[in-house]
């Protein structure tokens, strides 16, 4: 793969939908300059009797990737929050190595979800030792099968990212030092996170219907009460990846901001917020 120019394939894997974006890029005087080669959104039916939520998604992904003739240099996958569990974990300076931290987090997930957590692969995102951090957990078999799938279609998989962490990293500059809610919506799934000085300090994922935009502040207020959070600021930073146009809810007591991630150089005229997890970085 050339450092000066390359082609990338980026996939967002959802329970009943795939986003597949293909980009070309090259180094310019202003930085890496991108061009959009292809983008497609593929919806499919899921079998309610499937052993796991992700089986149908991987079957569809393999059929799509198998049809690619010109292999890209770089491939990456973002996993939708449907497939993940998140938890905020209090930091412990006594945990010196990543192995110790992961073991600590596994114990935490075991307390929250029971023996099922033993089958999950854990990722941690800690800014500095001893700080509270977000941990994500995903079915280990999904990760194994995903890597095997890319081998079968002769594509090297460079990265797998949790949806929430990708969205947070894309949006972080909008709420530096803020005490506010960061809300991410995707395909009937609402991920609610509380920001303490701009850092994720509480997280919860819930299923919602099509009317979620009208009920957003009501949902937040209920979550604040149930979580016993000390939240005096009524600000919401909102990202949505739905086909339905995002309408900012009207509520006089709340300030709600639509988050617009930085668009890569060269892609402004092709940008579609529904594809933000795939297009932006």
Secondary structure, 3 states (H helix, E strand, C coil): CCCCEEEEEEEEECCCEEEEEEEEEEEECCEEEEEEEEEEEEECCCCCCCCCCCHHHHHHHHHHHHCCCCCCCEEEEEECHHHEEEEEECCCCCCCCHHHHHHHHHHHHHHHHHHHHHHEEEEEECCCCCCCEEEEEEEHHHHHHHHHHHHHCCCCEEEEEEHHHHHHHHHHHHHCCCCEEEEEEECCEEEEEEEECCEEEEEEEEECCCCCCCCHHHHHHHHHHHHCCCCCCCEEEEEECCCCCCCCCCCCCCEEEECCCCCCCCCHHHCCHHHHHHHCC
